[in-house]
Amino acid sequence: MNDDAWTSIAEHDGLGDGEVRGRLPAGGRRKSDREPHQHAIDNGHPDSSGELTADDIARLAPMLDAAVFDGVEVPEREWHVENYIPKNTVTILGGDGAVGKSTLAAQLLASTVFGRDWLGLAVQAGAVIYVAAEDSLDELHRRLSTIMEDMHTSFAQLAGRGLHLVPLADCEDALLAVPDRSGNLRPTPRYHALEIRIQQVRPSLLVLDTRADLFGGDEIRRAHARQFIGLLRALAIRHSCTVLLLDHPSQSGMSSGTGTSGSTAWNNSVRSRLYFERVKGEDGSNADPDLRRLAVMKANYAQSGLELRVRWQRGVFVPIPVQGTAAYGAQAAADHAEEVFLRMLRTYIAEKRHVNVNPGRGFAPSVFEKDHRAEGLKSATLRRAMDRLFEKKKIVVHVGGYPSSPCYRVVLADD
């Protein structure tokens, strides 16, 4: 990147070139050359053909005797969202365009500053910095307004809670790192300016939306992927914050259901990777356009394969229980089963496909179980839901057919 380009970015932010090339505010602490992780943002290394000084060795290959851990209490694993987003490192949240990952992330912002659950999961409270390189301020305003309304709160109650927006959608260049003349990825003035903001705010969470707008390297080049994640991890470690990087999967990543994109180094370099996608039926169609799945695709510190299902309602995502888990309690699971049964019954009536109340051919729970729109609920669960709906008088039996061969159909009470 030439000097003119560096200067243009600095001028856009109203900062002098000297202010953004890594200078921290007065009183800010920078790691000494002898500390680990400092090499992650070095501008260069000594010539490999020359001799290394003792300081070079200490900086480039810091070493300690593992015996120092003797008698020291083992630190507990820290989470921003337990089992999903570990603290003090980088997590990638992938999702196709328009699937709603920015809204999902915005809900996490609000949950963090208010100290409330996110999708039914506990969140570590604290300040937030949201770097928004995709959406305009008007769009952020609309999205947050809907979230505030759903949380029964207001923008006035945000005062002093530390929800900070860094709007970059109108910038021609929002890049945090670009290759130098040697092809190595280097931090830009905007990266250093962002670090100063982090130093000032001390956020619990830093959200970067999205990689495509902030990463100036080659996504299929392993070194660039690892260097970029290294730069972000350095921010997380130096400032004790969680970094969430939003990303778009490739076409093959969507087709395979892995949500990957570019080099495998992206997946290998992070400690946790989440994938947000629409739930598809057996035929590959989006049977329920409002249903989404948040899956843990990689977890170095927790169980892989965890997933949450959420539904788009009132402009936000609302958690729904997954069959076979107790994440949201027995009552929530029962309510969800009843909701699915009623939705399936309405669908079948509209399709003129009748279901019966008695076990055997056409038995409603058995028929619904085989339909991908039932979200994987089993016949026994649906039967219990049907019994409760009869008790609540939300469904009734309609007797049809011939007197010699009556048919006992399940219909909505309103019908």
N, C-alpha and C positions, 0 to 999 in steps of 0.2 A: 504494500500500500504506500503510495507516494506521499510526500509531505503536504501537498495541496489537499489531498483527501483527508488526512488527519486534521488539518486546519479547518476544513469545511464542517466536519462533524463538531469540532469544538465550538465554532462560531454559531452553529445552529442551536447549541445548548446555552449560549451566552457565557461560555467559560473560556478562559485563556488556555492555550495549549499546555502551558506549564502546570495548570491546575488539574488537568485531567489525565496526565500521564502517570498516575499512581500515587499522587500526593494525598495523604489523609488530612483531615481537619486538625487544627491545633489540639494537641493533647491526645490525638489518635495514636494507637499502638500498632506498629508494624513489626512483624517477626524479624528477629535478627538472622544474619546469614547462617547461623549455626542451627537454626530450628528446622525441623522437618516440614515438608509441604511448601516451603518458600520457593523451591525450585519449580513449582507448578506455574509460577508467573514470571520466572526469570526471562530477561530479554535475550539471553544467550548463554552459552557455556564456554569455558576456556577451550582453547584449541586443543583437540585431542592429541595432537602431535607433540605438544609441549608438556612440561612437568607441572603436576598439580601441587599446589601449596597445601599446607595442613588445613587452612580454612576452606579451600576448595573441596577437599575430601570430606570434611565435616558437613559441609552444605549439601554435597551431591550424594553422599552415601552415609547418612547419619546412622550410628550404630549404638546399641546399648545391650547390656547383659540382662537376659530375661530374669535373672535372680532378683532384679529390683522389684518384681511383683510379690516377693515373699512378704507375707504379713500385711499386704495391702488388700483392702476389701474389694471384691470383684464388682465393678460398676454394673448397675442394672441396665438392660436394654431400654432405650428411650424411643418413644413413638410420637409422631404428630397425630396419626390415626392408627391405633393398634392393629397389627397384622397387615396393614395396607400401605401406610406411608411412614417409613422410619425417619427419625429425627437426625439432623446434622449430616445429611447426605442428599443425593439427588434421586428423585423418582420421576420416571417418565409416565405421563398419562396420554395414551394414544387414542385416536378416534377419528372416524371419517368426517369430512366436512358436513355440517348441518346435523350431526348426530346429537349435539348438545353438550360437548365437553367443556366449552367455555362457560355455559350456564352452570354445569356441575361444579366447575372450579370456583365460580362466583359464589355458589352456595357454601363452598368450603371457606371462602374468605369471610363471609358473614358469620358462619358458625365459629370460626376461630376468634374473631374480635369480640363476639358476644359470649364465648365459652359455652356454646350449645352443641348438641349432637348434630352430626352430619350423616344423613341417611341412616339414622338410628345408631351411629357409632360415636363414641366419645372422642373429643378433639382437645388437643392441648391449646389452651387459650393464650392469646398474645396479639401483638401488633402484626400487620400484614403489609407487604409491598406487592402490588400487582402491576407487572409490566405488560401493558396491552398494546401489542403491535398490529393487531388485526382489526379491532373494532374501534369506531369513533367514540368520542365522549358522549354523544347523544345515545348511542346504543348501550354504552355502559350504564348511563343514567336509567334507561328503560329497564334494563335487565336487573339492576340492583333495586329499583323501585318495586318490581314484582316480588323479588325475594324479601324485601323489607315487609311488604304487605302480608306475605305468607307467614312470616315469622311474628306477625302482630307487633311490629316495631316501626321505627321511622328513622329518617336521616338525622333528625335532631338528636336521637339517642346514640348516634355514632360518634358524636363529639367527644374527643378525648380518648376514644378507644383504639385509634391508630390504624384505620383502614386507609392506606395511601395508594393512589393511582399514579402510574407513570404512563401517560398516553403517548404512544409513538406511531399511531396509525397514519398520521399525516406527514411523517418523516420520510424523505426519500431513502434514507439509509439508517436503519435501526440496528445495525449489526453490532454484536458484542465481541466478535473475534473474526479475523480475516487472515489469510496466508501472507507471509512475508516473501521477500524475494527468493528465499531458499525453499519456499514451499511449506514451512512450518506455520502452524496456526498461532497467532498472537492476539492478545487482548487489544481492543480499540480504546480510544478515549472514552467512549460511552460506557464500556465495561468499568473503567476506573471511576467514572462519575457515578455509576450505579453503586459501586462499592462505598463511595463516600455517603450516599443516601442510606445505605444499609448501616454504616457506622453511626449515622445520626439517629435513625429510627430504632435500630436493634430489633428487627422483626422476628417473630416466631416462625413466620412462613413467607417465602418469596416465590411468587408464581410468575412464570415466564410464558407468554402466549404470543406466538408459537415459535418452535424451532426454525421453521422455514424463514421467518422474518429476522431472526436474531443470529443465526449461524451463517457465516460467510464462506465456509469451506466446501469441500466436496464430500457429500454425504456417503458416498460409497468408498471413500478412502479411510481405512482403519485408523491411521495415525490422526487424521483430523477429528474423527469421532471421539477417540480417546482423549485428545487434547482439549476438546471443547467440554466434555464431561468433567475433565480434570480441573478446568478453570471454574466451573460451577461448583464442583465439590470443594475447591479451595475456599470459595465464599462461604459455603455451608459450615466448614470446619472452623475457619477463622472467626466467624461471627455467630456460631452456635444457632444456626437457623436451618429450617427445612426448605429444600428447593424442589419445586414441582415444575417440570418442563412439559408443556403441552406439545403434542406432535401429531402429524398426519401419517397414517400408514400408507404403504405402497399398494398398488392394485393387487399384487400377489399376496401381500400381507393380509388384505381384506378377504381375498378368496380363500386363503388357507385358514383364516380365523385366528392367526397368530398376532396380527396387528403390527408386524415388523415393517421396517423401512430402511433402505440403504444397507450399509455394512452391518455385519453381525456384531461389530464392536459397540454399537449403540446399546444393544441388549446386554452384552457382556460387561460393559463399563459401569452400569448402574446397579444398585443393590436391590431395587424394586422397580417393576414395570407393570402398569395397569392398562387394561384395554376396555374401552367403552364402546359398545356396539348395539345395534338393533337385534332383537331376538327373532330368528328366522324359523320357519316351519320346515318340515321334512322335505318339502319341495323347493326350498330355498327362497320362498316368498316371505315378505313381512306381513305375517298374518295379523299382528296387532301393531299398528304403526306407533303407538304410544309406549310400547314396552321396550326397555333397555336392559342390558346386562353389563355390570362392572366386574371384570374378572382380573384376578391376580395372575399374570402370566409369568412373572419371575419374582421370587422372594428369597433373598439370601438369609433373612433373619426370621422367617415365619413359614407357615405351611403354604405350599403352592396349591393352586386349584381353587382357592376361595373365590366366591363370587356373591354379588348382591344383585337383586333384580329391583328395578325401579320403574315407576310409571310417570309419564309426562301429564301433569295435572295443574291447571291454573297457572301455567307459565313456569313451573318448577318441577323438579323430579322428587317424587314421593316414594319412600321405600316400601316394598311389599315382601312378605316372608317367602323364603324358598322352601319347597317341600323337603322335609327331612331335617330341617334345622330348627333350633329354638332361639334364633337370634332375636326375634321380636316377640317371643312369648306365645303361650298357647291361645290366648284370646285373639291376638292379632292374626294368628294362623287360621283360626276358625272363621273370623270375619272375612279374611281373604278367600277362603274356600267358598263361603256363601256368595261373595261377590262374583267369583268365577262361575259358579253354578247358574246364577241369575243371568249373567252375560251370555253364557252358552245357551241357556233356554230361550232367551230372546232371539239369538241368532238362528237357532233351529226353527223356531216358529216363523220367523221371517223367510226362511228358506223352505217352509212348508214340509219340514221333516219332523215328524211327531215322535216323541219319546214317552215311555210308559213308566208307571209307578211300581209295577210288580217285577220281581226278578224274572229273567228269561229274555226272550228276544225283544230288543228295543228298550231294555231297562236303562233309564236315563243315566245313572252313574257309570255304567259299563260302556255305554255309547260315548259319553263325553270323555272318558279316560283315553280312548283311542284317537281323539281329535287333538292335533297339535296346538289348537287354540286354548286348550285347558291348562296350559303352562306346566305340564308334567304332573298334575295332581292325580292321585290314584283313586280307583273306584271306591275303596272303603272310605277315604276322606270325603269324596263327593257324596256318598250315601249319607254320612253323618250330617253334612251340610244340608242335604235335601230334607232330612228329618227335622232339623232345626227350623228350616224355612217353612215347613208345614205347621210347626208349632207357633211360629210368628205370624201365620196366616198370610205369608207373602206369595205362596203358591198353593194351588188347590188341584183336586182331581176332577177331570171332565170325563164323564162316561159317554162313550160313543159306540159306534159299530152296530151290530145287530143284536136283538135280545138274546138270541141263542149263542152269540159269540161277542160279548161286550169287550170294549177296549178302554182301559183306564189310563188316560193320557194325563201327563203333567202339564199344567198351564199356569200362567201368571194370574194371581188373584185379581189384578186390575182388568184382566180380559174376560 
